[in-house]
Amino acid sequence: MLKLSRLTLAATGVALALPGALTPMPALAQNGRISEIIVYGTDPCPRSTDDEVVVCARKPESERFRIPEKLRQSGSYQSRQSWANRATAFETYGRTGINSCSPVGPAGFTGCTQQLINQAFKEQREEAQAETAPEE
């Protein structure tokens, strides 16, 4: 009976020590740095060192001097325009009469100068906004 208990005790000790022995150790690269670099055309990718892993993404030579994709404006002007601006434009489409800058109704021509002034200010605001960097 004594041998059985020693054997059971030894098996229990091995079973408890085994999970610690089988846990994976972190790889050398996990303790070091990882550098992500974009290379263009046939440029060589820098080699990895013992304490740094270099990951290269290769892009065509035509992309070298372009604005990064995240900062490029895509789509038509209408798709980039906000809904608030679109709604304001829809409000003025059917206007007729005084101060409407329309050939329909009495004194419809009277709003044309004000409409040109408003359009000029709106374009100035949009240009100033386009020149500022987007916030991330």
N, C-alpha and C positions, 0 to 999 in steps of 0.2 A: 504494500500500500504506500509505503514511503517513496519507492521509486516512481510510482504513478504520479504522486503529487509533485515531485521534482520535475518530471517530464512535462507535466501540465504547466508548472511555473515557468519552465524554460520556453515552452511554446508560446505562452502568454507574453513573455518578455520579447521574443522575436517578433511577434505580431504587433506589439506596441512600437517597436523600434523600426519596423519596416516602412510605415508611411512616411516617417521622417527621412529615410534613406531614398525613397522614391520621389520625393517632391523635387520638381525641376529647379535647377539653379538658374538665375538670370544669365543670359548670354552676355558676352563681353560688349556687344553693340548696345544692349539695353542700358548698360551703365555709362556709356559714352554719349557723344552727341550724334545727332542725325541732321545732315544738311541736305536740303532739297534745292537743286539747282536746275535752271532751264538753260539748255544749250541749243544753239541754232545751227542749221545746216550741217556741215561736217566737222564742226568744232569738237575737240576731244572732251570727254567727261573726266573731271579730275578723279584721281584714284583715292580709294578709301585708305585711311590710316588705322593704326591699332586702336585709337581712342575716338575715331570719328567714322561714321558710315555716310557715304555720299550717294544720294539718289538723284539721278538725272532724268529730266523730261526733255525729249528732243522735239523741237518744232522746226518747221521749214524756214529756210533763209528769208523768205518774203515777210516773215513775222518779226524780224529782228528790230526794226525801228518803228514799229506800229504802236499805237496806244494800247495798253493792256485791255484784254477783253472785258474785264469788269467795269472799266471806265468808258467804254465805247457806247455811243447812243445807237440804239437799234430800232428798227421800225420806222413807220412814217411819222410825220409831224402830228397827225391826228391821233395816232395811237400813244404818243408820248405826252399828249396834252392832258391835263387833269380834268376830272369830271366837273369840277367847279367852273373852270373856264368854258367847258362845253355847254354847261347849263346856262351860263350868262349869254353865250352866243345864241342859244335857242330862244331866249327871251326876246331878242331883238329881231328875229327873222320876219315875223308877221306884222311888225309895227307899221302903221300908216298915220298920216296926219301931221300935226304941228310937231317940230323937232324930231322927225323920224328919218330924215334924209331919204325920202321916197318920192317917186314921181306921182304917187297916188295921194289924194286928199288935199285939203286947203293948206297952204304953206308947208308942204312936205319937205321942201328944199332947205328949210331953216336949220335942220340938225346936222347938215353935212360938215360944216366947219368943226363943230364940237366932236363929231365922230372921228374926223381926221386927227384931232388933238389927242383924243383918248387912245386911238390906235398907236400913235407915235410914243406916248408914254408907256403903253403896254409893251411895245417892242423894246424900248430902253430897259425896262425891268427884266424882260426875258434875256436880253444880252448880258446884263450884269449878273444874272443868276447862272447863266451858262458858263461864265468865266470863273466862277468860284468852284473849288474842288468839292466833290460830294463827300458828305460825312459818312463815316462807317460805323 
